[in-house]
């Protein structure tokens, strides 16, 4: 039997900084900048008390060039 691992990400918007934020399958948070390929240009992010993360529907993943 072949096991398939699907990469799961959660998409958020940080209302405080008005940035896209993604949590990857390992639980790491990333800021996605406004570039042509945001996932490739991602920057590490550590949520703090000022962060206001609001969950965003998954259909935005294509707009943000997130892996399938």
C-alpha positions as CSV (number, residue, x, y, z in Angstrom):
1,X,0.0,0.0,0.0
2,X,1.3,3.4,-0.9
3,X,0.8,6.2,1.7
4,X,0.2,9.7,0.3
5,X,1.1,12.7,2.5
6,X,-0.8,15.8,1.8
7,X,0.7,19.1,2.8
8,X,-1.9,21.1,4.8
9,X,-1.6,24.8,5.4
10,X,-3.9,27.2,7.2
11,X,-4.2,30.7,5.8
12,X,-4.7,33.8,8.0
13,X,-4.7,37.5,7.7
14,X,-3.0,39.4,10.5
15,X,-5.4,42.3,11.0
16,X,-2.7,44.3,13.0
17,X,-0.1,44.3,10.2
18,X,-2.4,43.6,7.2
19,X,-0.2,40.8,6.1
20,X,-1.0,37.3,4.8
21,X,0.1,34.6,7.3
22,X,0.3,30.9,6.6
23,X,0.8,28.0,9.1
24,X,2.5,25.0,7.4
25,X,2.0,21.3,8.1
26,X,4.9,21.4,10.7
27,X,3.2,24.3,12.6
28,X,5.6,27.0,11.4
29,X,4.1,30.4,10.7
30,X,5.2,32.4,7.6
31,X,4.4,36.0,6.3
32,X,3.7,36.1,2.6
33,X,4.8,39.3,1.0
34,X,3.1,41.0,-1.9
35,X,5.3,39.6,-4.7
36,X,4.8,37.6,-7.8
37,X,5.5,34.3,-5.9
38,X,4.7,34.9,-2.3
39,X,5.3,31.3,-1.1
40,X,8.8,31.3,-2.5
41,X,9.5,34.7,-0.8
42,X,7.9,33.8,2.5
43,X,9.5,35.1,5.8
44,X,9.4,33.4,9.2
45,X,6.8,34.8,11.6
46,X,6.3,34.4,15.3
47,X,2.8,35.4,16.5
48,X,2.9,37.8,19.4
49,X,0.3,39.5,21.6
50,X,-0.3,42.2,19.0
51,X,-1.0,39.7,16.2
52,X,-4.7,39.5,15.3
53,X,-4.9,36.3,13.1
54,X,-8.2,35.8,11.3
55,X,-8.7,32.5,9.5
56,X,-9.2,32.9,5.7
57,X,-11.0,30.4,3.4
58,X,-8.7,27.9,1.6
59,X,-9.6,29.0,-1.9
60,X,-7.1,31.9,-1.5
61,X,-4.3,29.3,-1.7
62,X,-4.0,29.6,-5.5
63,X,-3.8,33.4,-5.4
64,X,-1.0,33.1,-2.9
65,X,0.9,30.5,-4.9
66,X,0.7,28.0,-2.0
67,X,1.7,24.4,-2.7
68,X,-1.2,22.0,-3.3
